[in-house]
């Protein structure tokens, strides 16, 4: 049971800019700009060259950002409604 909890918690993490890009179906350059913007620092952590992103938190922050700028627009990302 404890192993399953650990596996579930890791299932929502992606690593590196390539991981962010693949998750959002965007280019690595777009993922870099997203990280560089600083808007999603609560979801993206970096130590040295290692970048780890909590995808659930990233989607929530993106959802809140979209709601404040485009309240009527509901984008789709990775088959998940933002």
Secondary structure, 3 states (H helix, E strand, C coil): CHHHHHHHHHCCEEEHHHHHHHHHCCCHHHHHHHHHHCCCCCCEEEECCEEEEEHHHHHHHHHHHHHHHCCCCCCEECCEEC
